[in-house]
Amino acid sequence: QVQLVESGGGLVQTGGSLRLSCAVSGSSFSLNIMGWYRQAPGKQRELVAIMSSGGNINYADSVKGRFTISRDDAKRTVNLQMNSLKSEDTAVYYCLARQFVKVWTDYWGQGTQVTVSS
């Protein structure tokens, strides 16, 4: 049973920073994709940043230059450094681990709230 545990959310003022972390357990197979999505109230879940095991990174246009994703495959963790936060970054942030073992499977964390106040 693959489990993802997120940490690091909270309340921050506009312009501030937060660092989200996600630890994956329960699988020894390679995690092809790790990353972060977010969902604001009344909106669909959207991609924030993802990173492949080969180091390819994809950021949402809205966070480019402000957010940085990193992963540690030895520790099976993925992090998201969020700087220059804006009120529109307020959302529940979900960690994703995508794995290919005969088929593609997505695993999600429980979500962590990020609130940016002006």
C-alpha positions in Angstrom: 0.0 0.0 0.0 1.6 3.2 -1.2 1.2 6.1 1.2 2.1 9.8 0.7 2.4 12.1 3.7 2.6 15.8 3.2 3.8 18.5 5.6 4.6 22.2 5.6 1.3 23.9 4.8 0.0 26.8 6.8 -0.8 30.5 6.8 1.5 33.1 5.4 1.3 36.7 4.3 1.5 37.9 0.8 5.1 37.8 -0.4 6.1 35.2 2.1 7.5 31.7 1.6 6.5 28.1 2.5 8.1 24.8 1.9 6.0 21.7 1.3 7.4 18.2 1.7 6.0 14.8 0.8 7.3 11.4 1.8 6.3 8.3 0.0 6.3 4.8 1.6 5.0 1.4 0.8 6.6 0.8 -2.5 10.1 -0.1 -3.7 9.4 0.5 -7.4 10.7 3.6 -9.1 8.5 6.6 -8.9 8.5 7.8 -12.4 6.8 11.2 -11.7 6.5 13.1 -8.4 4.9 16.4 -8.0 2.3 18.8 -6.7 -1.2 19.7 -7.7 -3.5 22.2 -6.0 -7.2 22.8 -5.7 -8.8 26.1 -4.7 -12.4 26.4 -3.5 -14.8 26.0 -6.4 -12.1 25.2 -8.9 -10.7 22.0 -10.4 -7.5 20.5 -9.3 -4.6 21.9 -11.3 -0.9 21.0 -11.9 1.6 23.1 -9.9 4.9 21.3 -10.7 6.0 17.8 -11.5 9.4 16.2 -11.9 10.3 13.0 -13.6 12.9 10.5 -12.4 15.1 11.8 -15.2 15.0 15.3 -13.9 12.5 16.8 -16.4 10.4 19.5 -14.7 7.1 21.1 -15.7 5.7 24.1 -13.9 2.4 25.8 -14.2 2.9 29.2 -15.8 1.4 30.9 -12.8 4.2 29.7 -10.5 7.2 29.8 -12.8 10.0 31.8 -11.2 8.5 31.6 -7.8 8.2 27.9 -7.0 10.9 25.3 -7.1 10.4 21.5 -7.1 13.0 19.1 -6.0 13.1 15.4 -5.2 15.3 13.0 -3.3 14.9 9.5 -4.7 17.0 7.9 -2.0 14.6 9.3 0.7 11.6 9.0 -1.7 10.6 12.6 -1.0 9.5 15.5 -3.1 9.6 19.2 -2.0 8.1 22.4 -3.2 9.7 25.7 -2.2 7.2 28.4 -2.6 8.4 32.0 -2.6 6.7 35.4 -3.3 3.4 33.8 -2.5 0.2 35.5 -3.7 -3.4 35.3 -2.5 -4.2 33.3 -5.6 -1.9 30.6 -4.4 -4.3 29.8 -1.6 -5.5 26.2 -2.1 -5.2 22.7 -0.8 -1.9 21.3 -2.2 -1.7 17.6 -3.0 1.3 15.5 -3.5 1.4 13.1 -6.5 3.4 10.0 -7.1 3.0 8.3 -10.5 4.4 4.9 -11.0 4.5 2.5 -13.9 4.3 -1.2 -13.0 2.6 -2.8 -16.0 0.1 0.1 -15.9 0.3 3.7 -14.8 -1.0 4.4 -11.3 -1.4 7.7 -9.5 -1.1 7.9 -5.8 -2.2 11.0 -3.9 -1.5 12.5 -0.5 -4.3 13.7 1.8 -3.6 17.4 1.0 -2.2 20.3 3.0 -3.8 23.7 3.2 -1.8 26.8 2.1 -3.5 30.1 2.9 -1.9 33.4 1.7 -3.4 36.4 3.4 -3.0 40.0 2.2 
